[in-house]
Amino acid sequence: MPIYAALTYTPDVDWTAPEQAEEMRGYGAFGQTAAAVMRGGAALYPTSTATTVRVADGPGSAVVTTDGPYTETKEALTGFFLLECADLDEAIALAAQIPAAWNGAVEVRPTIAM
């Protein structure tokens, strides 16, 4: 069966903060609901903790890093789930149960095994 990445886009918050506890319980409930098909996932720290890496001239050239997010947006990539589903319809049905779908968005994409 294919594996789909369900990418969550929500306001850029610190999911470890106490004020996020109630919403995190919703993600925990989703994890229990989708346990049979979940193959991984994680919440991401805020974009302020990000480091952007570029190698402008290809392999072997200088590595340039930038602290913080690449772009500013209303919603940021804040987490992901890997779901092994029979088809896209099943993945969409599960994505609709992820709390990010209610206050942001969930992008569903098939993955390519590497």
N, C-alpha and C positions, 0 to 999 in steps of 0.2 A: 504494500500500500504506500502511496506517496506521503511525504512529510511536508506539511505546510508551516511556514513561519507566520505567526499572528503577531504583528508589530503594533505595539500600543503607543498612541500619540495622545498625550494629556498635557495639562498645565505642568510646567517645569517645577516640580516640588522635590523635597527630600523625603523619600518614602520611609526613612528611619525616624522621622520626627513624630513625637507623640500625637500631634494633631492629625496625622494620617492613619492612625490606628484603625479607625472604623472602616475606612476605605480598604485598607489592607486586609481586613477580615473578609471583605467581599471578594478579594482576589484569592484568599485562602479557600473560600467556599467554591469558587470556580475551579481551583486546583483539585478539590475533592470530586467535583462533578466530572471533570475531564481526566481524572487519574488514569483511566484505562487506555487513553490515547496520547497522553502527554509524554513527550520524549525529552523535555528539558524546558528551560526558561529561566528568566531572572528579571527583577526590577533593576533599573539603572540609577546610579547616583545622578544628581542634577548636572545639567550641562556645564555649570561652572567648574566641575571637576574634570571636564574633558580635555584631552590633548589632541590636537589635529596634527597629523603627520603627512608631509609631502616630500616627494623626491621628484623635483621638477624636470630633471634631465634624464630620467630613467635610472636603471640599476647602476650602482657604483658612484653615482653623483651625490652631492651633499644632501643630507637629511635636514629638513627644516621643520621644527615643531612650533606650534602656537598654542598657548594656554587658552582654555575656555572654548565655547561653542564656535562653530564655523559661521553660522548665521543666527540671527535673532528671529524667533517666530512666536506666535501665540501658543502653539502647542509644540512639544518636542518629543522625540523618540524617548520613551521612558521605560520601556521594557519589551519583552517578547516571550512567546510560548512556541514550542515546537510540537505540532500536533500531527499524529499519524492517522489520517482519515481515508475513508474509502474513495472520496472524491471532493471536489470543491464545494459542493452543496453541503456536505457534512461539516467541512471546515468553516463555512460561513455560519452555519447554525450554531456551532460552538463559539465562534468569534462574537456573535451577538450576545452571548452570556458573559463576556469579559466586561468588568466594570468600566473600562476605558471606552467602550462603545456607547455608554450613557452620558459621558461628560467630555468626550474627545472623539477619537476614532480608532478603529482597528484595521490595519492593512493586512490582507491575507495574500501570501505569495507561495507558490510551490517552490520547494528547494531542489537544488541539484547536488547529488552526492559527489563528494570530492575524493 
